[in-house]
């Protein structure tokens, strides 16, 4: 996958005021911190220009992306050869992860990427088999600030999930 056209497209949407901001989450974000692994799509968390009062309406975002030549395919928007899943923060953990995402360099461009500690917390929360594997990759990577991570676990009530992972490592 090539993030470059995705970064350019969403930088343009941000510059035009269609979205307020965006950050890379999910498996593609993890690849900034661990050895590369196969992933199908790019998870992009977006902050809408007009925060929703009730229902979330992504139609202005999709409409503008289509005007720029990017087509919806199933649950994704296809940006060149890259399937992109647009997500809005679903809870306080996602919101915090998006706000604290750090700008990182990719092919001469800058993209905000979730911190590894937030990625690990989100994988704990979601707890699918593939997420448990990504947890282990992050834990083995040596990039985690465990004090920051434990604060996230406490704030977002993930102690049981974290204790289960720690017990499985013993």
C-alpha positions as CSV (number, residue, x, y, z in Angstrom):
1,X,0.0,0.0,0.0
2,X,1.1,3.5,-0.7
3,X,0.0,6.1,1.8
4,X,1.2,9.1,-0.3
5,X,-2.0,9.6,-2.3
6,X,-4.1,9.1,0.8
7,X,-2.2,11.7,2.7
8,X,-2.4,14.1,-0.2
9,X,-6.2,13.6,-0.6
10,X,-7.0,14.1,3.1
11,X,-4.6,17.0,3.4
12,X,-6.7,18.6,0.6
13,X,-9.9,17.8,2.4
14,X,-8.6,19.4,5.5
15,X,-7.3,22.5,3.6
16,X,-10.7,22.9,2.0
17,X,-12.5,22.6,5.4
18,X,-14.4,19.4,4.5
19,X,-12.8,17.7,7.5
20,X,-11.2,19.3,10.6
21,X,-8.4,16.7,10.7
22,X,-7.4,13.1,10.4
23,X,-5.1,10.5,11.9
24,X,-3.9,7.1,10.9
25,X,-5.0,4.2,13.1
26,X,-5.2,0.5,12.9
27,X,-2.7,-1.9,11.3
28,X,-1.1,0.7,9.0
29,X,-0.4,2.9,12.0
30,X,1.1,-0.1,13.8
31,X,3.5,-0.6,10.9
32,X,5.2,2.7,11.8
33,X,6.3,0.9,15.1
34,X,6.7,-2.8,14.3
35,X,7.8,-5.1,11.5
36,X,5.5,-4.8,8.5
37,X,2.7,-7.3,8.1
38,X,-0.1,-7.9,5.7
39,X,-3.1,-5.6,6.0
40,X,-6.0,-5.1,3.7
41,X,-6.9,-1.5,4.1
42,X,-6.0,1.8,5.7
43,X,-8.0,2.9,8.8
44,X,-8.3,6.7,8.7
45,X,-10.0,8.4,11.7
46,X,-11.4,11.8,10.7
47,X,-12.7,14.8,12.7
48,X,-15.6,16.2,10.8
49,X,-15.7,20.0,10.1
50,X,-19.2,20.1,11.6
51,X,-19.4,17.8,14.6
52,X,-22.5,15.6,14.5
53,X,-25.4,16.4,16.8
54,X,-26.9,12.9,16.5
55,X,-26.3,10.8,13.4
56,X,-22.9,10.9,11.7
57,X,-23.1,12.1,8.1
58,X,-20.1,11.3,6.0
59,X,-21.7,12.2,2.7
60,X,-19.9,15.6,2.3
61,X,-16.6,13.7,2.7
62,X,-17.5,11.0,0.3
63,X,-19.0,13.5,-2.2
64,X,-15.7,15.6,-2.2
65,X,-13.6,12.5,-2.5
66,X,-15.7,11.3,-5.5
67,X,-15.2,14.8,-7.1
68,X,-11.5,14.2,-6.7
69,X,-11.8,10.9,-8.6
70,X,-11.9,8.5,-5.7
71,X,-14.6,5.9,-5.8
72,X,-16.5,4.1,-2.9
73,X,-16.1,0.4,-3.1
74,X,-18.1,-1.5,-0.4
75,X,-17.3,0.0,3.0
76,X,-14.1,1.7,1.6
77,X,-13.2,4.7,-0.5
78,X,-10.6,3.7,-3.1
79,X,-7.8,6.3,-3.2
80,X,-5.8,5.1,-6.2
81,X,-5.0,1.5,-5.3
82,X,-5.6,1.9,-1.6
83,X,-8.9,0.9,0.1
84,X,-9.4,3.4,2.9
85,X,-11.9,2.9,5.7
86,X,-13.2,6.2,7.1
87,X,-13.8,6.1,10.8
88,X,-15.0,8.7,13.3
89,X,-13.9,8.3,16.9
90,X,-16.4,5.9,18.5
91,X,-15.6,6.5,22.1
92,X,-13.3,8.4,24.5
93,X,-10.3,6.1,23.7
94,X,-10.6,6.7,20.0
95,X,-11.0,10.5,20.5
96,X,-7.9,10.6,22.8
97,X,-5.9,8.5,20.3
98,X,-6.8,10.9,17.5
99,X,-6.0,14.1,19.6
100,X,-2.7,12.7,20.8
101,X,-1.6,11.2,17.4
102,X,1.9,12.3,16.5
103,X,3.1,13.7,13.2
104,X,5.4,11.2,11.5
105,X,7.2,11.3,8.2
106,X,6.2,9.1,5.3
107,X,7.8,9.5,1.8
108,X,8.5,13.2,2.4
109,X,5.0,13.9,3.7
110,X,3.7,14.2,7.3
111,X,0.8,12.2,8.6
112,X,-0.6,12.0,12.1
113,X,-0.3,8.5,13.5
114,X,-1.8,7.0,16.6
115,X,0.7,6.5,19.4
116,X,1.7,2.8,19.9
117,X,0.2,3.0,23.4
118,X,-3.2,4.0,22.0
119,X,-3.0,1.3,19.3
120,X,-2.3,-1.3,22.0
121,X,-5.2,-0.1,24.1
122,X,-7.6,-0.2,21.1
123,X,-6.4,-3.7,20.2
124,X,-7.1,-4.8,23.8
125,X,-10.6,-3.2,23.6
126,X,-11.5,-4.8,20.2
127,X,-9.9,-8.2,21.1
128,X,-10.3,-10.0,17.8
129,X,-7.7,-12.8,17.1
130,X,-5.8,-10.5,14.7
131,X,-5.8,-7.8,17.3
132,X,-4.3,-10.1,19.9
133,X,-1.4,-10.8,17.4
134,X,-0.9,-7.0,16.9
135,X,-0.8,-6.6,20.7
136,X,2.0,-9.1,20.9
137,X,3.9,-7.4,18.1
138,X,3.6,-4.0,19.9
139,X,4.6,-5.5,23.2
140,X,7.7,-7.2,21.7
141,X,8.7,-4.0,19.8
142,X,10.3,-2.1,22.6
143,X,8.6,1.1,21.5
144,X,6.0,1.4,24.3
145,X,6.0,3.8,27.1
146,X,4.5,1.5,29.7
147,X,3.7,4.3,32.1
148,X,1.7,6.2,29.4
149,X,0.1,2.9,28.4
150,X,-1.0,2.0,31.9
151,X,-2.5,5.5,32.3
152,X,-4.5,4.9,29.1
153,X,-5.6,1.5,30.4
154,X,-6.8,3.0,33.7
155,X,-8.6,6.0,32.1
156,X,-10.5,3.8,29.7
157,X,-11.2,0.9,32.1
158,X,-9.2,-1.8,30.2
159,X,-7.6,-3.3,33.3
160,X,-9.3,-6.7,32.9
161,X,-8.2,-7.0,29.3
162,X,-4.6,-5.9,30.1
163,X,-4.4,-8.3,33.0
164,X,-5.6,-11.1,30.8
165,X,-2.8,-10.4,28.3
166,X,-0.2,-10.2,31.0
167,X,-1.3,-13.5,32.5
168,X,-1.1,-15.1,29.0
169,X,2.5,-14.0,28.7
170,X,3.5,-15.6,32.0
